[in-house]
Amino acid sequence: MIVRTNVVIWRSTVVFFALCGVCFSSAPVTPGSNLDDLLARTNTQVAGFLDQFSDVKCTEQVEQEKIGKDGKVELKEESTYDYLVILTNPGGELTLAESRLPVHEAKQDKKNRPLLVSNGFATLFLVFHPYYAQSFKFALLPDETLDGRRFSKISFEHIPGTRSPAALALRGREYPLELSGTAWIDTQTGAIAKIVAGIANTLEDVGLKSLQSEVTFAPDPFHDLKEPHWFPVVAIVEVETPRQRWRNTHRFTDYKRFSVTTEEQVSSK
């Protein structure tokens, strides 16, 4: 994840995990009815979804807003990109990166007022990936209904000193972010329908007062998959420093499958 302001940079740690070297054991959990089973289904679902997510591309529409002290929008810009997540496997380790090809980019503000640049929040589901889940404490909350459908609800909190899917990069250093929040999960499949996450006031000394994000998922548009997956449709990010506040809204539409074919030829002399 990357968030650029005139003060801070938010960057996702590069996602590395060896296919044969990662221990897919259960994450630390709070004792409760069916929490272990639900986390196991969600871990499996997210691991499978990561493969599916890297095989599709979509259109990403980004709305950037700078918000004044009175809560009114001072500046708003809109951009459109061809978006995809690239999953590679160099040397037996997987690397996850976002690719954005501009279709329409926002114009430069004449007053040079800073806007927030936020990347990576579509992959917030990595909190529940087996590689990162062991770095979080989970607790089962009362079920809740979203859009007429009932979901299990799980809270999560990062364990200090363990790996995190996101970090703050500042002045040549990276600080793992202490993410905490809530996820709404389909009880039967483990598919994530919504995640709300943020950080506590632990980074005010480096200029970040608050960061809040909300990602909404919807059933995949492909009907021939063996396992149903939910893809990101909207990601809302709000960042506040002692003097400024921004809100970005990412909308992901028009998902399509793509494939890359390579061919090698050996020339004869």
N, C-alpha and C positions, 0 to 999 in steps of 0.2 A: 504494500500500500504506500502511496506517495501523496503527501499533501504539502504543497509549497505555498508559503506565505512570505511576507517580508521578514518573518522572524524564524520560522521553524520548517523543517522538512520531516515528513512522516514517510517512512519507507518500510515495505515488507521485507523481512529477511528472506533471502533466497531459499526456496523450499527444496531441501536436499533430503532424500531418504533412499537407502539402498533397498532394492526389491527383496533381497535375500537376507539383509542384515538388520532389519527393523523388527523389534519385538512387538507383536500386536496384542499385548496383554491388556487387560481392562484398566481403565483410568481410575484414579482415586475417586471414590463415591461416598456419598452420605447414605448410611443404611436407610432403606425405605422400600416400599412394595414395588417390585418390578423395575426399579431403576437400573439395575445391572443388565437386565434383558433389553430394556429400551436403549441403553447406551451401546450395547453390543450391536443391535440392529442399525442404529444410527452410524456407528463406526463403519460397518460394512457398506451401508448405503453411500456414505460420503466417499469412501475409497473407490467404489465402483463409479460414482458420479464424476469423480475427477477425470477418469478416462473418457467418459462421454463428453464432458465439458470441453476437453481439448480437441474433440473431433468435430466441433461446430463453430460457425462464425455467426455474427449477428450485427445489427445496427445499434449503435450506442448514441443516444441523444443526451447531451450534458447541458444543464442549465446552471449557470454560476450567478450567485447573488451576493452582493455586499450589503450588509444590514446595518442601519444607523442605530444610534443610542435609543431612539424612540421606537425601534422595532420595525420601521419602514424600510423598504428596499431602496437603497441609494443608487445601485447600479446592477444591471442584469444583462448577461450575455448568453447566447446559445450556440452550441457547436454540435456537429454530427460526425461520427467516425464509423468506419468498418472495424469491428472489434473481434478479437479472438485471443484465446489463451494458448500459449505454446508450451507443450510438455515435452521435454527432451530427456535423454538418458545417457549423458556422457560418462564414460568410465563406470557404468553400473549405478550411477546416482541420478535421480530425477531432478530436473530443474523446471520450475514453473515461472513463466513470465507473460506479461500482457503485451499485445501488439495493437496499436491504434493507427489506422490510416485515415487521415483527414478527408472528409467529404465536404464539410463546410466548417470553417473555423471562425470564431468570434473576432471582431475587429479590435485593434488596439485602442484602449480608452484614451481619449485626447488629454484627459487630466492625469493620466498615468496612475490611476487608483488601482491598488493591488486586488487581484481576485484569487480565490482559492483554486489550486489544481489538485484534484484528488483522484488517485488511482488505486486499484486493487481491492476495493470494498466488495466487489462481486464475489470474491473468494473468501469472504468471512466465514464460510462454512468450514474452513480448515481447522477451526477450533475443535471440531468433532472428528477430524481425521485421526486415525490411530497414532500417527507420528507426533501430533500435538496434544491429543486428548489427555495423555498422562501428565501434562503440565497444568491441568485445571482440576478444581474441585467442583463437583456437580451435586445438585440437590433437586429432588422432585417436588414440583409445586402443584397446586390444584389445576385440574384440566380447565381449558378455556375454549370457547367457541369463536371461530373467525369465519365470517361470511357464511354462517349457517353450518359450519363443519366443526366437529369437536377435535381438539388436539391435546396431546400431552404437553406439559410445560416444564422446562428444565432451566434452572439458573446455573451459571458457570462463573468461576472466579479464578484468575490466574494465580498460580503458586509462585511466589517470589523466588528468584534464583534458578528457575527452570526455563526451558526454551519457550519462545513466544512466536506466533505467526506474524507479528508486526513489531517494528522498532522505530524509534525516533533517531534520525541521523542529524547530528548537529556538531559543527566545528570538527569534522573528521572523526567523530565518535558515534557509536550506535548504542541506544539505550532501549532494552526490551520493554515493551509497553505492557502494563498490568491491566489487561482487558478483563472486563466483567460484564455480565449482561444476562439475557434471557432468550431462550429459543422455543418456538412452537413446533412440535414434531408430530408427524402422523404415527400414531401408536402402533399400527400394524406393520408398516413398511420401514419406519425410521427416516422417512423423507422429511427434510426441513422445510417448513412453510414460511417462517419468518425468524429473523434474528435481530435483536436490539442489543447494542454493545457500546461501551465507552470506557473512559479511564477516570480514576479518581483524581483528586487535586494533588497528584504527586510530582507534576512537572511544571508547576508554576515558577519555580526558580529558573527555568530555561525559557520562559515566555509562553508556555501553553497552559491556559487557564482551564479549558475543558474541550473534550472531543466526544461527540455522540454520533452514532451511526445506526441506521435501520435498513435492513435488506429484506425485501419481500420476494418470495419464490412462487412459481406457478407450475402446474403439471406440464411435462415436456410436450412439445408440439409434434413429436414423432410417435406414431402408434404401433410401430413394429419392434420396439425394444423389448427384450425379454424381461428386464427389470425397469419398473417405472421410476423416473427421476423428475425432480422439480428444479427448474432453471431460474436464475435471477431475472426479475422483471423490473424492479425499482430499487435503487440504493440512494438513501438520503444521508448526507454527511454535514454535520455542523461543527465548526471550530471557532473557538473564542480565545482571544488573547486579552491582556488587560485593557487594550485600547480599541480592538477591532473584532468584528464578528462576520462570519461568512456561512453561507448554506449552498451546497451543491446537490442537485438532483440528477441522478443517472437513470435513464430508461433504456432497457434492452429489449429490442423487438426483432422480428423477422429472422428467427433462428433458422439456419440452414446447415446441412452437413457439407463437409468438404473433405477432400482427400489429396494427398500429395504422393505422386509416383516418381521415383527416380530410376534412372537407367544408366548403367555403367558399360562402357565399351573399351576394349583393349585393342589398341591399334597395332597392326602387324607391320614390321619393317621389311 
